[in-house]
């Protein structure tokens, strides 16, 4: 009796601790509450460390931080971890099911029974007791359905392919992040080089417009002539402002990609030169580059895994038609004092066949084969598209390289013209607005060169991405090292 009470008390205590264990799951957050505000505030605590700070960073550090801190990368990484965990859990389903039961039974009276003769209908045995009023039984049972275990094993192999798909998707996310960071870094660095000069020239333009308006008001300059000069300056001013705005947006994008708050100040280090890398890509054998893309692109590798899954699904549909063999073994104890043996073992072996699975096999098999053929068609179509991307990326890289070279020559000529006008203005041979217009033209050409050559850097990153490669440090530092403009 004492043992029975102590065991019951232990069970009650165990059940009482379940609510405390459930607290490990965390607290529910209701919308528009203080807890909701605190949750959002905690999400921004990491950003608070960088508010108002000047952060010096180079391209290699930017790529490293993007992979470590970018939210898209973290989500893709967690998807991979979850899929790996699901595959591990599925492996456990292959093992036999083990179940243990402990039961306490109490009757309000004696469990007495008697027998009645089938022939005479009279009671043949006086009522007698065959079990105690209080009994404690226990059972440990191990069951193993061989068909279910085989299907679970097949499902495990399929989920391993799904884990590979999650890994390829993570790789693609990383490659896309690297490309975006690389392009945004180059453009933001160009903007940081030019923004002070752009601001100075625009300030001069505003001052010159005010001077011309004052000259018109004082009748020192005719309205028509003054308006023409003002329009000429304003057209170039708007052009420069538009180009400056196109460059400035890259810094906002870069901060977002690096998970820095917009209030932080980035001081970018000159990125490494990649002329040799671009030359190697443009001079490389296009057939080899096609093959590299087909082997390395995560999207196509995912489709290969999808085909494997389709093939395994076909096999799994066949396995489902096999009869199930169920093995059951148990060990039992019973505290009933009337039993001759209080402990015993039992075993059973059963065979089960689901006739519906057998009848529907042709239909299920045909559906699974259709998915396999669909996977083949999708993979082939994607392969053709990827090859086209390689050709387009290479063509764009070649074009943007030529555009960058042309814009350099145009900027050089515009700056030379601005220098000449400045010299003439100092010597008294050119008016102030002529000098300013030539200076604006030179500045516009310089900013346009930065945009064009930044586009070439983006084309380089796109070409590397089309080959399914990463913009790793060795690729970035393969040529003449950092510290110079790679244009």
LUMRO-255630 format. One record per residue (C-alpha): residue number from 1; z, x, y. Coordinates in Angstrom, 2 decimals. Example, Ala and Ser with C-alpha at 12.3 -4.5 7.8 and 13.67 -1.06 7.14 Angstrom:
BEGIN
GUZA 1 7.80 12.30 -4.50
GUZA 2 7.14 13.67 -1.06
This chain:
BEGIN
GUZA 1 0.00 0.00 0.00
GUZA 2 0.85 2.83 2.38
GUZA 3 -2.45 4.59 1.68
GUZA 4 -4.35 1.36 2.31
GUZA 5 -2.65 0.83 5.69
GUZA 6 -3.17 4.42 6.79
GUZA 7 -6.86 4.32 5.93
GUZA 8 -7.31 1.01 7.75
GUZA 9 -5.53 2.44 10.79
GUZA 10 -7.87 5.45 10.76
GUZA 11 -10.90 3.15 10.68
GUZA 12 -9.55 1.14 13.64
GUZA 13 -8.95 4.34 15.64
GUZA 14 -12.48 5.53 14.88
GUZA 15 -13.98 2.27 16.13
GUZA 16 -11.83 2.43 19.25
GUZA 17 -13.24 5.86 20.18
GUZA 18 -16.86 4.63 20.08
GUZA 19 -16.84 3.34 23.69
GUZA 20 -15.66 6.76 24.89
GUZA 21 -18.46 8.46 22.96
GUZA 22 -20.92 6.02 24.52
GUZA 23 -19.83 7.30 27.92
GUZA 24 -21.60 10.57 27.15
GUZA 25 -24.89 8.75 27.75
GUZA 26 -24.22 8.66 31.52
GUZA 27 -23.70 5.92 34.07
GUZA 28 -26.21 3.23 34.90
GUZA 29 -27.47 3.38 38.52
GUZA 30 -28.12 0.10 40.32
GUZA 31 -30.75 0.06 43.04
GUZA 32 -29.71 0.02 46.72
GUZA 33 -26.17 1.12 45.98
GUZA 34 -24.12 4.17 46.92
GUZA 35 -24.80 5.60 43.46
GUZA 36 -28.52 5.18 44.12
GUZA 37 -28.22 7.09 47.40
GUZA 38 -26.16 9.81 45.75
GUZA 39 -28.79 10.18 43.03
GUZA 40 -31.55 10.68 45.60
GUZA 41 -29.35 13.08 47.54
GUZA 42 -28.70 15.17 44.43
GUZA 43 -32.45 15.37 43.84
GUZA 44 -32.80 17.08 47.23
GUZA 45 -29.88 19.48 46.92
GUZA 46 -32.18 22.26 45.73
GUZA 47 -34.41 21.74 48.78
GUZA 48 -31.43 21.97 51.14
GUZA 49 -31.05 25.70 50.39
GUZA 50 -34.45 26.42 51.94
GUZA 51 -34.34 24.18 55.02
GUZA 52 -35.19 26.25 58.08
GUZA 53 -35.42 29.49 56.12
GUZA 54 -38.29 31.96 56.21
GUZA 55 -39.43 32.71 52.66
GUZA 56 -41.57 35.79 52.04
GUZA 57 -43.65 35.41 48.90
GUZA 58 -46.76 36.97 47.37
GUZA 59 -49.41 35.39 45.18
GUZA 60 -47.90 36.55 41.89
GUZA 61 -44.47 35.19 42.84
GUZA 62 -46.07 31.93 43.96
GUZA 63 -47.76 31.47 40.59
GUZA 64 -44.51 32.26 38.76
GUZA 65 -42.51 29.81 40.87
GUZA 66 -45.11 27.08 40.51
GUZA 67 -44.91 27.28 36.72
GUZA 68 -41.11 27.35 36.76
GUZA 69 -40.45 24.75 39.48
GUZA 70 -43.47 22.48 39.70
GUZA 71 -42.47 18.97 38.63
GUZA 72 -45.71 18.28 36.75
GUZA 73 -45.17 21.43 34.70
GUZA 74 -41.59 20.44 33.92
GUZA 75 -42.66 16.95 32.82
GUZA 76 -45.35 18.41 30.54
GUZA 77 -42.82 20.87 29.11
GUZA 78 -40.33 18.07 28.39
GUZA 79 -43.10 16.05 26.70
GUZA 80 -43.66 19.02 24.40
GUZA 81 -39.93 19.35 23.65
GUZA 82 -39.65 15.63 22.87
GUZA 83 -42.65 15.74 20.54
GUZA 84 -41.23 18.76 18.69
GUZA 85 -37.94 16.87 18.28
GUZA 86 -39.75 13.81 16.90
GUZA 87 -41.54 15.97 14.34
GUZA 88 -38.23 17.48 13.23
GUZA 89 -36.64 14.05 12.87
GUZA 90 -39.59 12.81 10.83
GUZA 91 -39.11 15.73 8.40
GUZA 92 -35.61 14.46 7.59
GUZA 93 -37.08 11.17 6.33
GUZA 94 -38.56 13.08 3.36
GUZA 95 -35.05 13.67 2.00
GUZA 96 -33.29 11.13 -0.24
GUZA 97 -31.24 8.44 1.47
GUZA 98 -27.51 8.97 0.88
GUZA 99 -25.11 6.12 1.64
GUZA 100 -21.38 5.83 1.13
GUZA 101 -19.32 2.63 1.19
GUZA 102 -15.54 2.11 1.29
GUZA 103 -14.40 -1.50 0.87
GUZA 104 -10.98 -3.16 0.88
GUZA 105 -10.78 -6.62 -0.74
GUZA 106 -7.74 -8.88 -0.49
GUZA 107 -7.41 -12.35 -2.10
GUZA 108 -4.96 -15.04 -1.06
GUZA 109 -4.30 -15.88 -4.72
GUZA 110 -4.86 -14.52 -8.17
GUZA 111 -8.47 -14.13 -9.25
GUZA 112 -7.89 -15.98 -12.52
GUZA 113 -10.67 -17.54 -14.59
GUZA 114 -11.16 -19.27 -17.94
GUZA 115 -14.04 -20.01 -20.34
GUZA 116 -15.51 -23.25 -21.73
GUZA 117 -17.13 -23.66 -25.09
GUZA 118 -20.85 -24.37 -24.91
GUZA 119 -20.76 -26.35 -28.17
GUZA 120 -17.63 -28.51 -27.70
GUZA 121 -17.30 -28.45 -23.94
GUZA 122 -13.58 -27.66 -24.29
GUZA 123 -11.70 -24.82 -22.65
GUZA 124 -11.78 -21.96 -25.09
GUZA 125 -9.60 -19.52 -23.14
GUZA 126 -6.57 -20.14 -21.00
GUZA 127 -6.81 -18.98 -17.33
GUZA 128 -6.29 -15.26 -17.11
GUZA 129 -6.36 -12.62 -14.39
GUZA 130 -8.95 -9.83 -14.56
GUZA 131 -8.63 -8.25 -11.12
GUZA 132 -5.87 -7.32 -8.67
GUZA 133 -5.32 -9.36 -5.52
GUZA 134 -5.81 -6.19 -3.48
GUZA 135 -8.61 -3.81 -4.46
GUZA 136 -10.12 -0.71 -2.92
GUZA 137 -13.66 0.17 -3.97
GUZA 138 -15.91 3.06 -2.97
GUZA 139 -19.51 3.89 -3.71
GUZA 140 -21.72 6.85 -3.00
GUZA 141 -25.38 6.00 -3.51
GUZA 142 -28.46 8.24 -3.36
GUZA 143 -31.86 6.57 -3.35
GUZA 144 -35.26 8.20 -3.17
GUZA 145 -38.52 6.34 -2.87
GUZA 146 -41.15 8.88 -3.82
GUZA 147 -43.99 7.00 -2.12
GUZA 148 -42.06 6.63 1.13
GUZA 149 -41.15 10.31 1.01
GUZA 150 -44.78 11.25 0.44
GUZA 151 -45.88 9.08 3.37
GUZA 152 -43.12 10.57 5.55
GUZA 153 -44.32 14.05 4.60
GUZA 154 -47.88 13.10 5.53
GUZA 155 -46.58 11.66 8.80
GUZA 156 -44.79 14.95 9.45
GUZA 157 -48.03 16.88 9.15
GUZA 158 -49.68 14.40 11.53
GUZA 159 -46.87 14.74 14.04
GUZA 160 -47.22 18.51 13.90
GUZA 161 -50.77 18.02 15.14
GUZA 162 -49.43 15.72 17.85
GUZA 163 -47.04 18.50 18.84
GUZA 164 -50.04 20.80 19.08
GUZA 165 -51.73 18.23 21.34
GUZA 166 -48.67 18.17 23.61
GUZA 167 -48.77 21.97 23.71
GUZA 168 -52.45 21.99 24.69
GUZA 169 -51.79 19.42 27.41
GUZA 170 -48.97 21.59 28.73
GUZA 171 -51.34 24.56 28.79
GUZA 172 -53.89 22.50 30.76
GUZA 173 -51.25 21.43 33.27
GUZA 174 -50.27 25.07 33.79
GUZA 175 -53.90 26.10 34.27
GUZA 176 -54.49 23.33 36.81
GUZA 177 -51.33 24.24 38.70
GUZA 178 -52.37 27.89 38.81
GUZA 179 -55.78 26.97 40.16
GUZA 180 -54.31 24.70 42.86
GUZA 181 -51.70 27.29 43.88
GUZA 182 -54.27 30.08 43.97
GUZA 183 -56.68 28.14 46.21
GUZA 184 -53.92 26.78 48.48
GUZA 185 -52.35 30.24 48.81
GUZA 186 -55.59 31.83 49.99
GUZA 187 -56.28 29.10 52.52
GUZA 188 -52.68 29.07 53.80
GUZA 189 -52.75 32.84 54.17
GUZA 190 -55.96 32.62 56.19
GUZA 191 -54.33 30.01 58.40
GUZA 192 -51.28 32.19 59.01
GUZA 193 -53.56 35.02 60.13
GUZA 194 -55.48 32.84 62.57
GUZA 195 -53.07 30.18 63.86
GUZA 196 -51.61 32.29 66.70
GUZA 197 -55.07 33.31 67.94
GUZA 198 -56.35 29.74 67.63
GUZA 199 -53.42 28.43 69.64
GUZA 200 -54.00 31.04 72.36
GUZA 201 -57.72 30.24 72.71
GUZA 202 -57.08 26.49 72.77
GUZA 203 -54.50 27.04 75.48
GUZA 204 -57.08 28.96 77.53
GUZA 205 -59.57 26.13 77.05
GUZA 206 -57.08 23.57 78.36
GUZA 207 -56.38 25.76 81.39
GUZA 208 -60.10 26.24 82.10
GUZA 209 -60.68 22.47 81.90
GUZA 210 -57.89 21.95 84.44
GUZA 211 -59.43 24.61 86.71
GUZA 212 -62.83 22.97 86.55
GUZA 213 -61.34 19.55 87.33
GUZA 214 -59.52 21.03 90.34
GUZA 215 -62.77 22.62 91.53
GUZA 216 -64.53 19.26 91.28
GUZA 217 -61.70 17.51 93.17
GUZA 218 -61.90 20.09 95.98
GUZA 219 -65.71 19.84 96.13
GUZA 220 -65.99 23.50 95.13
GUZA 221 -68.18 22.45 92.21
GUZA 222 -70.60 19.57 91.87
GUZA 223 -69.56 16.72 89.58
GUZA 224 -72.62 17.06 87.35
GUZA 225 -72.31 20.80 86.91
GUZA 226 -68.54 20.62 86.42
GUZA 227 -68.83 17.78 83.88
GUZA 228 -71.42 19.72 81.88
GUZA 229 -69.17 22.77 81.74
GUZA 230 -66.13 20.66 80.78
GUZA 231 -68.11 18.90 78.03
GUZA 232 -69.30 22.24 76.70
GUZA 233 -65.75 23.55 76.48
GUZA 234 -64.34 20.30 75.04
GUZA 235 -66.99 20.20 72.28
GUZA 236 -66.05 23.67 71.14
GUZA 237 -62.36 22.90 71.52
GUZA 238 -62.65 19.85 69.23
GUZA 239 -64.67 21.87 66.74
GUZA 240 -62.02 24.57 66.63
GUZA 241 -59.21 22.02 66.34
GUZA 242 -60.92 20.34 63.38
GUZA 243 -61.39 23.66 61.60
GUZA 244 -57.80 24.68 62.38
GUZA 245 -56.51 21.40 60.97
GUZA 246 -58.53 21.90 57.77
GUZA 247 -56.81 25.25 57.25
GUZA 248 -53.32 24.08 58.23
GUZA 249 -53.18 21.37 55.53
GUZA 250 -53.18 24.07 52.84
GUZA 251 -49.68 25.23 53.84
GUZA 252 -48.30 21.71 53.29
GUZA 253 -50.01 21.57 49.90
GUZA 254 -48.69 25.01 48.92
GUZA 255 -45.09 24.08 49.76
GUZA 256 -45.42 20.97 47.63
GUZA 257 -46.85 22.91 44.69
GUZA 258 -44.03 25.46 44.94
GUZA 259 -41.33 22.75 45.33
GUZA 260 -40.28 24.03 48.75
GUZA 261 -39.22 21.60 51.51
GUZA 262 -41.76 21.15 54.29
GUZA 263 -39.18 22.42 56.79
GUZA 264 -39.17 25.87 55.16
GUZA 265 -41.26 28.64 56.68
GUZA 266 -43.53 30.57 54.34
GUZA 267 -44.46 34.15 55.11
GUZA 268 -47.35 34.95 52.77
GUZA 269 -48.23 38.45 51.65
GUZA 270 -51.86 39.52 51.62
GUZA 271 -53.33 38.49 48.24
GUZA 272 -55.04 41.06 45.98
GUZA 273 -58.73 41.75 46.13
GUZA 274 -60.88 40.17 43.41
GUZA 275 -64.40 41.35 44.23
GUZA 276 -64.67 43.12 40.88
GUZA 277 -63.47 39.99 39.05
GUZA 278 -66.07 37.79 40.75
GUZA 279 -68.80 40.31 40.03
GUZA 280 -67.78 40.47 36.36
GUZA 281 -67.92 36.67 36.05
GUZA 282 -71.32 36.38 37.74
GUZA 283 -72.78 39.26 35.71
GUZA 284 -71.27 38.09 32.42
GUZA 285 -73.38 36.65 29.62
GUZA 286 -73.49 32.89 30.12
GUZA 287 -73.68 32.24 26.35
GUZA 288 -70.50 34.23 25.81
GUZA 289 -68.83 32.27 28.61
GUZA 290 -69.90 28.99 27.01
GUZA 291 -68.38 30.09 23.72
GUZA 292 -65.19 31.18 25.45
GUZA 293 -64.87 27.74 27.03
GUZA 294 -65.49 25.97 23.71
GUZA 295 -62.81 28.06 22.02
GUZA 296 -60.23 28.12 24.82
GUZA 297 -60.39 24.87 26.78
GUZA 298 -57.22 22.88 25.96
GUZA 299 -59.13 19.58 26.18
GUZA 300 -61.49 20.56 23.35
GUZA 301 -58.71 22.10 21.29
GUZA 302 -56.90 18.79 21.61
GUZA 303 -59.94 16.96 20.25
GUZA 304 -59.96 19.24 17.18
GUZA 305 -56.36 18.25 16.55
GUZA 306 -57.29 14.60 17.09
GUZA 307 -59.90 14.96 14.35
GUZA 308 -57.27 16.44 12.03
GUZA 309 -55.06 13.43 12.72
GUZA 310 -57.96 11.07 11.93
GUZA 311 -58.60 12.85 8.62
GUZA 312 -54.93 12.68 7.69
GUZA 313 -54.87 8.99 8.55
GUZA 314 -57.68 8.44 6.03
GUZA 315 -55.66 10.20 3.34
GUZA 316 -52.56 8.28 4.32
GUZA 317 -54.32 4.94 3.84
GUZA 318 -55.23 6.04 0.30
GUZA 319 -51.65 7.08 -0.45
GUZA 320 -50.38 3.64 0.63
GUZA 321 -52.15 2.05 -2.35
GUZA 322 -50.22 4.13 -4.89
GUZA 323 -47.25 2.47 -6.63
GUZA 324 -43.83 3.29 -5.29
GUZA 325 -41.30 4.93 -7.56
GUZA 326 -37.69 4.36 -6.54
GUZA 327 -34.88 6.45 -8.03
GUZA 328 -31.32 5.20 -7.49
GUZA 329 -28.16 7.08 -8.45
GUZA 330 -24.64 6.05 -7.55
GUZA 331 -21.03 7.06 -8.13
GUZA 332 -18.43 4.26 -8.01
GUZA 333 -14.66 3.94 -7.99
GUZA 334 -12.52 0.79 -8.14
GUZA 335 -8.74 0.57 -7.84
GUZA 336 -8.66 -2.56 -10.05
GUZA 337 -5.86 -1.88 -12.54
GUZA 338 -7.44 -4.20 -15.15
GUZA 339 -10.49 -1.97 -15.58
GUZA 340 -10.71 0.28 -18.56
GUZA 341 -12.54 2.95 -16.49
GUZA 342 -12.01 3.10 -12.73
GUZA 343 -14.82 5.59 -12.16
GUZA 344 -18.41 5.40 -13.34
GUZA 345 -21.94 6.54 -12.49
GUZA 346 -25.17 4.58 -12.69
GUZA 347 -28.87 5.31 -12.38
GUZA 348 -31.96 3.14 -12.14
GUZA 349 -35.67 3.83 -11.98
GUZA 350 -38.09 1.26 -10.61
GUZA 351 -41.83 1.07 -9.98
GUZA 352 -43.20 -1.19 -7.21
GUZA 353 -46.78 -1.97 -6.34
GUZA 354 -47.82 -3.81 -3.16
GUZA 355 -50.89 -5.75 -4.25
GUZA 356 -51.85 -6.49 -0.65
GUZA 357 -52.19 -2.75 0.07
GUZA 358 -54.52 -2.45 -2.90
GUZA 359 -56.66 -5.39 -1.86
GUZA 360 -56.97 -4.26 1.76
GUZA 361 -57.73 -0.61 0.94
GUZA 362 -61.51 -0.87 1.56
GUZA 363 -60.95 -2.40 5.00
GUZA 364 -58.25 0.08 6.02
GUZA 365 -60.27 3.01 4.65
GUZA 366 -63.35 1.94 6.64
GUZA 367 -61.31 1.59 9.84
GUZA 368 -59.77 5.06 9.39
GUZA 369 -63.19 6.62 8.73
GUZA 370 -64.53 4.94 11.88
GUZA 371 -61.79 6.63 13.91
GUZA 372 -62.72 9.95 12.31
GUZA 373 -66.37 9.49 13.32
GUZA 374 -65.26 8.43 16.79
GUZA 375 -63.23 11.65 17.09
GUZA 376 -66.31 13.69 16.14
GUZA 377 -68.45 11.93 18.73
GUZA 378 -65.83 12.37 21.44
GUZA 379 -65.44 16.08 20.65
GUZA 380 -69.18 16.70 20.75
GUZA 381 -69.58 14.83 24.04
GUZA 382 -66.69 16.76 25.55
GUZA 383 -68.17 20.06 24.37
GUZA 384 -71.44 19.29 26.17
GUZA 385 -69.53 18.36 29.33
GUZA 386 -67.48 21.57 29.22
GUZA 387 -70.60 23.70 28.90
GUZA 388 -72.05 21.91 31.92
GUZA 389 -68.83 22.63 33.82
GUZA 390 -69.16 26.34 33.08
GUZA 391 -72.70 26.38 34.46
GUZA 392 -71.73 24.37 37.55
GUZA 393 -68.66 26.52 38.20
GUZA 394 -70.73 29.70 37.92
GUZA 395 -73.42 28.29 40.20
GUZA 396 -70.83 27.23 42.77
GUZA 397 -69.16 30.66 42.64
GUZA 398 -72.49 32.34 43.32
GUZA 399 -73.28 29.99 46.20
GUZA 400 -69.87 30.30 47.84
GUZA 401 -70.05 34.08 47.54
GUZA 402 -73.35 34.04 49.44
GUZA 403 -71.90 31.59 51.97
GUZA 404 -68.89 33.86 52.49
GUZA 405 -71.16 36.84 53.09
GUZA 406 -73.32 34.88 55.55
GUZA 407 -70.28 33.57 57.42
GUZA 408 -68.98 37.12 57.78
GUZA 409 -72.22 38.18 59.44
GUZA 410 -72.19 35.11 61.69
GUZA 411 -68.57 35.76 62.70
GUZA 412 -69.31 39.42 63.34
GUZA 413 -72.24 38.53 65.65
GUZA 414 -70.23 35.85 67.46
GUZA 415 -67.35 38.26 68.06
GUZA 416 -69.77 40.90 69.30
GUZA 417 -71.26 38.38 71.72
GUZA 418 -67.76 37.37 72.89
GUZA 419 -66.87 41.01 73.46
GUZA 420 -70.05 41.52 75.51
GUZA 421 -69.35 38.42 77.62
GUZA 422 -65.80 39.60 78.17
GUZA 423 -67.05 43.00 79.35
GUZA 424 -69.56 41.34 81.69
GUZA 425 -66.88 39.03 83.04
GUZA 426 -64.63 41.95 83.85
GUZA 427 -67.54 43.64 85.62
GUZA 428 -68.26 40.47 87.59
GUZA 429 -71.58 39.70 85.87
GUZA 430 -70.44 36.55 84.00
GUZA 431 -68.45 33.47 84.97
GUZA 432 -65.05 32.72 83.48
GUZA 433 -66.26 29.66 81.57
GUZA 434 -69.07 31.70 79.99
GUZA 435 -66.54 34.17 78.71
GUZA 436 -64.34 31.35 77.40
GUZA 437 -67.25 29.59 75.68
GUZA 438 -68.28 32.80 73.93
GUZA 439 -64.65 33.39 72.95
GUZA 440 -64.43 29.87 71.54
GUZA 441 -67.69 30.43 69.63
GUZA 442 -66.31 33.65 68.21
GUZA 443 -63.09 31.95 67.20
GUZA 444 -64.93 29.04 65.60
GUZA 445 -67.07 31.47 63.60
GUZA 446 -63.96 33.36 62.49
GUZA 447 -62.18 30.19 61.32
GUZA 448 -65.35 28.97 59.63
GUZA 449 -65.54 32.33 57.82
GUZA 450 -61.97 31.88 56.61
GUZA 451 -62.73 28.39 55.33
GUZA 452 -65.94 29.51 53.63
GUZA 453 -64.36 32.54 52.00
GUZA 454 -61.33 30.47 50.96
GUZA 455 -63.81 28.12 49.29
GUZA 456 -65.11 31.15 47.39
GUZA 457 -61.57 31.86 46.18
GUZA 458 -61.28 28.26 45.03
GUZA 459 -64.63 28.64 43.23
GUZA 460 -63.32 31.73 41.47
GUZA 461 -60.21 29.86 40.33
GUZA 462 -62.40 26.95 39.19
GUZA 463 -64.60 29.32 37.19
GUZA 464 -61.60 30.84 35.43
GUZA 465 -60.28 27.33 34.79
GUZA 466 -63.62 26.19 33.33
GUZA 467 -63.35 29.03 30.79
GUZA 468 -59.91 27.83 29.72
GUZA 469 -58.24 31.00 30.98
GUZA 470 -55.06 31.52 32.99
GUZA 471 -54.91 33.23 36.37
GUZA 472 -52.41 35.75 35.05
GUZA 473 -51.21 38.83 36.87
GUZA 474 -53.53 41.20 35.05
GUZA 475 -56.54 39.15 36.12
GUZA 476 -55.33 39.07 39.70
GUZA 477 -54.68 42.80 39.85
GUZA 478 -57.66 43.91 37.79
GUZA 479 -59.64 45.46 40.62
GUZA 480 -58.57 47.45 43.64
GUZA 481 -55.04 46.19 44.06
GUZA 482 -53.34 44.09 46.74
GUZA 483 -52.89 44.43 50.45
GUZA 484 -56.45 43.71 51.55
GUZA 485 -58.49 40.63 52.16
GUZA 486 -60.37 39.91 48.98
GUZA 487 -63.29 38.37 50.80
